[in-house]
Amino acid sequence: MTDLLTISGEVATLDGVADHLAGALRGDVIRPGDADYDGARALWNGMIDRRPAIIARCADTHDVSATVRFAVDHDLVFAVRGGGHNVAGTAGVDAGLVIDLSAMNDVMVDPEARTARAGGGATWADLDGATLPHGLATPGGVVSETGIGGLTLSGGLGWLRRKHGMSCDNLSGARLVTATGEIRDVDDDSDPELMWALRGGGGNFGVVTELTYRLHPVDPEVFVAFVIHRGDRTAEVLEAFRAWTADLADEVSALAVCGAIPEVDEVPEAWRGEPGAIIVACAATDPATGEELVAPIRDVADPIVDLSGPMPYAELQGMFDEDYPKGRRYYWKSLHLPGLDAATVNRLVEWAGSRPSPLTTLDVWHLGGAMARVAPDATAYGDRSTPYLLAIESNWEGADHDGANLEWTRGCFEAFRSLSTGREYLNFPGFFEDRESALRSAHGEENYERLARVKARLDPDNRFRLHQNVPPASR
């Protein structure tokens, strides 16, 4: 190859650099021209097309340590890839190095202690697949193909959020490779300040190669509400959703979706693909009790079809996987809402009606419960007091539609800003167009400054800067 990189003041061929790293690893080193390069560099979001110079597919934590030391020694910009599922595409980098954890996906469960230790490349399908046979789970996401690391380190909202908190709240320990290549096992006893930072502070302090979670009993089957309404009933449905969630049991986690009616056999053919409003809720208790808890929201506004019923929890975890395939184009923004007043509902109806893509949805997540009983300064995640999160999920096919969908999403975000707290959720960050503002808002000023101090201790040269970066505090 003729590609050249300047490394430590010397010029070396790309092959030479990659060969040197390959000799130090148990895992694979992938480079441009290799048969598996395009597959290895591809990210979940089809909008993001990055071409790294080197991909180190690490086999274990020692591989990660060697790769970090190599990157630092040669002054290479590097990204860290767990599941590669972040909408902002932070797991890739042009002309730099990707530390790929995807082969590190083992999960070890201690059912007596109710803990699980999982590799940083594991997905929620991997973690649930190991814990659910023991009747245990930790709060995860709602798409099973999502990586556990990225979701957990920036929060983690799933079907158990109101009963058992967020993913980050259930993180009890971690193995971390620092910017010097040091391997650290941390928990609340050994380094409480770093554990505080990992609970919501993102991949800002090192490569998290293992995560240890607290587990909770979960019924093999849960009751799932899935009620579909026609689009002209959206305001009525959202108002009923607001009233129902005002005093909802912690066992129930729910969201209201404004989008297209699913094109599935259970829906009458005439309604498939038409505008609709959908209520989805999980009652994390036995199915009989769960059915009682969700009954009020099922008897609203004469639904087109009610697909509610008992469902294996494992099936629920993958229910939305088909809606978010790898390679589709995604651009998601978010804002926390203090309520669902008439102005907010009317604006939701208006913007849902102008979606440029039928795949796009406006999702209203009900929060509260256990996740809201964590003090703002108890984790880096910050304030939990708002009752709703608006997720603007723009999804579409084809690069020729990028402009229209980006413009619509940004317009929608601005339209709701004045009705929101202004705070974003860092797992739905757009492309981090205004990174510092988003991070200060998400963490809160005091937490942000505290994160900067932890960053200065762990990574004073800001090597880990391609994710949710809080730069190190000045010394």
Stockholm file with secondary structure:
# STOCKHOLM 1.0

chainA/1-475         MTDLLTISGEVATLDGVADHLAGALRGDVIRPGDADYDGARALWNGMIDRRPAIIARCADTHDVSATVRFAVDHDLVFAVRGGGHNVAGTAGVDAGLVIDLSAMNDVMVDPEARTARAGGGATWADLDGATLPHGLATPGGVVSETGIGGLTLSGGLGWLRRKHGMSCDNLSGARLVTATGEIRDVDDDSDPELMWALRGGGGNFGVVTELTYRLHPVDPEVFVAFVIHRGDRTAEVLEAFRAWTADLADEVSALAVCGAIPEVDEVPEAWRGEPGAIIVACAATDPATGEELVAPIRDVADPIVDLSGPMPYAELQGMFDEDYPKGRRYYWKSLHLPGLDAATVNRLVEWAGSRPSPLTTLDVWHLGGAMARVAPDATAYGDRSTPYLLAIESNWEGADHDGANLEWTRGCFEAFRSLSTGREYLNFPGFFEDRESALRSAHGEENYERLARVKARLDPDNRFRLHQNVPPASR
#=GR chainA/1-475 SS CCCEEEETTEEEEHHHHHHHHHTTCSSEEECTTSTTHHHHHCCSSTTCCCCCSEEEECSSHHHHHHHHHHHHHTTCCEEEESSCCCTTCTTCCTTSEEEECTTCCCEEEETTTTEEEEETTCBHHHHHHHHGGGTEECCCCSSTTSBHHHHHHTCCCCTTHHHHCCTGGGEEEEEEECTTCCEEEEETTTCHHHHHHHTTSCSCSSEEEEEEEECEECCSEEEEEEEEEEGGGHHHHHHHHHHHHTTCCTTEEEEEEEEECCCSTTSCGGGTTSEEEEEEEEECSCHHHHHHHHHHHHSSSCCSEECCEEEEHHHHHTTTGGGSCTTSEEEEEEEEESCCCHHHHHHHHHHHTTCSSTTCEEEEEECCGGGGGSCTTTSTTCCCCCSEEEEEEEEESCGGGHHHHHHHHHHHHHHHHTTSCSCCCTTSCTTCTTHHHHHHHHHCHHHHHHHHHHHHHHCTTCCCCSSSCCCCCCC
#=GC SS_cons         CCCEEEETTEEEEHHHHHHHHHTTCSSEEECTTSTTHHHHHCCSSTTCCCCCSEEEECSSHHHHHHHHHHHHHTTCCEEEESSCCCTTCTTCCTTSEEEECTTCCCEEEETTTTEEEEETTCBHHHHHHHHGGGTEECCCCSSTTSBHHHHHHTCCCCTTHHHHCCTGGGEEEEEEECTTCCEEEEETTTCHHHHHHHTTSCSCSSEEEEEEEECEECCSEEEEEEEEEEGGGHHHHHHHHHHHHTTCCTTEEEEEEEEECCCSTTSCGGGTTSEEEEEEEEECSCHHHHHHHHHHHHSSSCCSEECCEEEEHHHHHTTTGGGSCTTSEEEEEEEEESCCCHHHHHHHHHHHTTCSSTTCEEEEEECCGGGGGSCTTTSTTCCCCCSEEEEEEEEESCGGGHHHHHHHHHHHHHHHHTTSCSCCCTTSCTTCTTHHHHHHHHHCHHHHHHHHHHHHHHCTTCCCCSSSCCCCCCC
//
